[in-house]
Amino acid sequence: MSDDALETFRTEVRTWLEENCPPEMRDGASGEDAIVWGGRNWKFTSDAQKLWLDRMAAKGWTVPTWPVEYGGGGLDRAHHKILFEEMRAIGARVPLQSFGIWMLGPALLAFGSHEQKLQYLPPIARGEVRWCQGYSEPGAGSDLASVQTKADSDGDHYIVNGQKIWTSYADKADCIFALVRTDRDAPKHLGITFLLIDMETPGVTTKPIRLISGKSPFCETFFDDVHVPKANVVGTENRGWDVAKHLLTHEREMISGGGQGLLGGRPLGVVLNEQEGGLTDPVLRAEAMGCEVDALAVALTLERYKDQAESGGGVGDASAMLKYAGTELNKRRHELMMSAGGSDALEWDGKYGGLASDWLRTKANSIEGGTSEVMLSIISRRVLGLPT
């Protein structure tokens, strides 16, 4: 693709965004209140929010790199970067975010049948179905391959029984992609199947988990004699671990972005200077600039690996490095904000709003998607090739 062609595309994108992005959606907001998760029961906060999603979905730009036939925009890496840059230039909000986009979609594109892609991907792209992830169990967290939720064969269905835990937004999701054990005699990494389950199926129940932060997206999810069609298997029966590993690389990449987008795109130093009296402590100022430099390094590394994946190289085990760096950076940034706020930052409803609860929430970032300790182990053995 020539530079002239890319610049022509940039001009077209800029013009389209100017004509179609509602002014209310140009505030650069990225917090929970600004996120559109979609789903059967989603309630939009404004007409502008729905209009923006509908227009972007019609262009395929909620999932710009997915194939057009599956609801995407069919953009290559270079064109996607231009779209992202032009959206950021006007502060355009991301129109839709979901586990379907970040995790299930890439897994279906890699392992799903053509029929499954046609059935599941377009509704994800349009924000019509909200998915949650059924991986962790009370006895299978870091050792994910130890899942015991069982799926027994019953004709053209499975009967699923078991429990998942830390299921983010399970109480709000329409469907769940889950790891279930279909062969209890096989080695633990085998005998696992990747299964799609409608949350409205009889026998599926959820129970929210309350966290110390006062906020919690997490739930326990229970399956009691849940009948699921075998047509809902993604990939091959008993080979779900292959799908699970592929999905985890995308989950870790998604989580790694937390260290960069924490403050709605504003540099940490700017946010700290907005506080009363500004940031005058030289140690905190130095730490703030150090975080900004590290954030840029993480962002550039992420871009490099995305380019590598676009060329067919994939990200693979390097996703552990991205996840570790991003989540630890996110924790550092929140620690710095708390230090700058002093005792006022500890107030639950003080002038710094939800800073304390957000700070507490970051502790889960280094657990979900694989603990930091597990990420370091993967990096040492599979990326650096160090002896075990």
N, C-alpha and C positions, 0 to 999 in steps of 0.2 A: 504494500500500500504506500503510495507516494505521499510526501509531506503536503502537497497541494490538496490531495483528496482528503486527508485527515483534517486540514484546515477548513475545507468546504463542509465536512461533517460537523466540525466545531461550530461553524456559523449557523448551520441548520439547527443544531441542538440549542444554541443560545437563543435563537429566534423562537423556537417551539416552547422553551421554558418560559420565556418572557410572556408569551401569549397564553400559556396554559397553567402555569403555577400560580394558584391564588395568593394574593398578598399576605393572607394570614398564615400561609405555609412557608414564609420566607424569613422566619425569625431565628433560624439556626438551632431551634430547641431540639434536644435529644434525650431529655429525661423521661421518666416513666409516663408522665402525663401526655407527652408528645408522641408516644409510640402507638402505632396501630398494629395490633396483633391479628386482627381479623377473626373469622370464624362464624359459625352459625348464629351465635348469640352476641356478637360484638356490637357495642353501642358507640357510635361515633360521637365525638364531643362537639362537632360542628358540621355544617353542610360543606364547608371548605375542605375539611379533612376527608370526607367521602368523595368529593369531586376530584381531589388530587389523586386519591387512590384509583378511582375509576379511569381517569385520563392516563395515568402511568401504566396501569394494567392493560389498557387498550393498545398502548404502544409496545407492550412486552417489557417495559423498563422496570418493573418491580423485580424481575429476574433477567437482567440484560443479556447475560451470556448463555442462557438456556436456549435450546432450539425453538424456532418459531412455532413448529407444530405442537410443542408442549407448553405453549403460553409465554415463551420467552421472547427476547428481542433479537436473538441470533447475532449479537455483537462479539467481535473478537476482543482480545485483551486491550489493544490500542484504542479501539472505539469506546470500550467500557471506561477506560481511564479518562477519556475526554468527557464523557457523560458525567462521571463523578466530579471532575474538576469544575465543570460548568454549574452543576447543582450546588457545589460548595461555594462557588463565587457569589451566588445570590442568596446563600443561606437556606436553600430549599431543604425541607425535612425529607428524611427517608420515608416514602409513602407507606411502606409495609415492612414489618419485621416478623420473623417467625422461625420456629425450629424446622418447619417444613422447608423453608428457603435455605437455612444454614446447614441443615443436617440430612433430613430425609431426602430432599430433592437430589443432592449429589449422589446419595446411595442408590436411589432409583435410576438415575441416569447411568450409573455404572453397572448395576446388577438387575434392574427390573426388566420385565418383558415389555415389548412395545405396547401391549394392551394395558399393562399397569401404568406405564408412563402417560398414556392418553387418559386413563381414568383418574389418576391422582395428581399429576403435575399442574394441569391448567387451573383446577380449583385452588391449589396452593398459590399460584401466581396471581390469581384474582382476589385472594384473601377470603375465600369462601369457607375454607376448612382450616381449623387450628389444630396442630399436632403437639403431642408431648412425647417425652422419651422414657421408655420403660426399661432401663438398664439395671441400676443398682438395686440390691436387695439387702435385708438385714445382715445376711452372711456373705454378701458378695458386693463389696465396695471396690477397693483397690484391686482385689482379686476377682475381677469381673467374670472370669470364665467359670467361677463356682456357682453361677446362677442355678437355682433349684425350682423356679416356677416351671411347672410341667405342662406339656401339651400332649395328651393321649389321643391316638388316632381313633376316629369313629366315623368310618365311611369316608365321605368327602369333606368331613369337618375334623377339627381338633376340639377336645374339651380341655380348657385351660384352667388350672388351679394354682394359686400361689400369691405372692405379695411382692410388690416393688416399693421402694422407699426413695425419698428425695426426688420425687417426680415433679419437676417444675411445672406449675400451672395445670396440674392434672384436673383440678376442680373446675377449670374453665375451658379445657380442651375438648374438641369433638372426637378426636381419634388419638391412638397411641401406637408408636412403633416399639415393639418389645422383643427382647431376647427370651426365648423359652427353651426348655430342655425337652427334646423329642426322642433322645436315646440316652437313658440313664445308665447304660452299661458301657458306653463309649468313654474314652479319655475326656477330661473335662473341657478341653478346647474343641472337641468334636461333640457331636450329638446336640449342638445348639442350633436353633432355627430362628430366623429373623421374621417376625410375624406382624401384620398390620391388623389392629383391632379397633372397632368402633366403640367409643366410650359409652354409647347408649345401649350396647348389648346387655341383656339381662345377666346379672351376676357380677358386673363391674361396679365397684364403689370406691370412693375416695374419702380421705380424712386429712384436712390441713394440719401442717406441723408449724407450731409457733416458735419463732427464733428469739434470741436475746435482743436483736435489733428492733423488735416490735413489728417488723415487716417480714413476710415470708411468702415466697411463691411456692414453697415445697409442700408436698403431700405424700401420704401413704396411699398406695393403690392396691386394691384387693381384687382377685379373680376367683370366683366361686362357681365352678361348673359352667364356664363361659364357652359357648359354641362359636367357633370361628371357622369360616370356610378355608380349605386348604389352598384355594386360589389366592389367598392373601399372603402366601409365603413369598418373600423377596429372595431371589437367588435360588439356591438348592436346599432342600430339607437336610438338616444336620450339618450344613456348611454356613450357618449364620455368622460364625465367628469371622469369616472373611468379610462379610458385609459390615459387621460391627467395627472392625479395625479401620475399614475405609471411612466409615462415618465419623469415628473418633478423630481422625486427622482434620476433618472439617470443623468438628466441634471445638477442638483445641485452637484452631486458627481463629474461629469466631471469638472465643473467650480471650485470646491474646490481644484483641483490639481494645479491651477494657482500659489498658494503661494509656491509650492515646486519646480516646474520645470521652474521657471522664467528665470534662467540664464544658461540654457542648462545643468543642473546637477552639475555645479560648485558651491561650497559653497560661500555664499555672502561675507564672509571675504576674500576669495581668490581673488574674482573679485575686491573688493575694494582695495586690496593691489597691484593689477596690475596697478592701476592708478599711474601717475607720483608722485614719492616721497612716495608712500604707504599711508596707513591710519594710521596717527599718533595721531589723536585726541582721547583721552581716552573715552570720552562720546560716540562718534560714534563707536569706537571699541566695547564697551560694548553693544550698541544697535545692532550691527551686530551679535554678538554672541547670543544675546537674540533672534534675528530672526531665527538663525540657530537652536537653541534649540526648538523654537516653530514649526519650519518646520518639525523637526523630530517627534514632538508630533502629529502634524496633520497627517503625513505620517503613523505613527503607529496606530493612531485611524482609519484612512481610511482602513488600512490592517485588523484591527480587525472587522470592519463592513463588509468588503468583505468576510471574513471567515464566519461571521454570515449569510450573504446572501447565501453563497454557501451551508450552512447546512440547508437552507430552512427557516431561520428566517426573511430574507429580511432586508432592511435598513429602509424603511418607513420614519417616521417623523425625524429620526436622520439625514437624508440627509440635513435638514435645518441647523443643527449644523455644519456639514462638510462644507457646502457652505459658511456659515457665517465666520467660522474660516479661510478657505482657501482664500477667497476674501479679507478679512481684512488684512491678512498676506501679500498678494500680494501688497496691497496698502502701507503697512508699508515698505516693502522692496524697493519699488520704491521711497518712500519719503526719505529713508535713502541714496539711490544712488544719489538723487538730492542734499541732504545736503552735501554729501561727494564731489560732483562735484563743489559745489559753483556756482559762477556766470557763469562759463564755461558750466555748465550743462543746462543752460537756452538757450544756442545757438541752434537754430534749426538744423544747419548743422555743428556744431562745432566738436571738437575732440571726444566727447562722442556720436557722431552719433545721433540716434533717441531716446536718453534717455528721452528728454522732451516730445516728442509725446507719447512715451510708458507710461510715468508717467500720462499724461492726460487720456490716454485710460483706465487705471486701475479704474478710477472713475466709469466707466460703469459696472465694474465687480460686484460692490455691488448693482447694479440695475437689470441687466439682470438675468433671472432665479428666480426672486423674490428679492425685496429689502432687505437690511440688517435689516431694521425695521420689515418687515414682517417675516423674519427668526427668529428674537428674539421673536416675538409674538408666533410663532409656537413652538419654544423651550420651552418657559415658560408654555404654556398651554398643549401641547401634549407630550412633553418629560419629563419635570419636574413636570407636574401636578399642577401647581400653580393656584390659583383662578383667574378668569377673573375680 
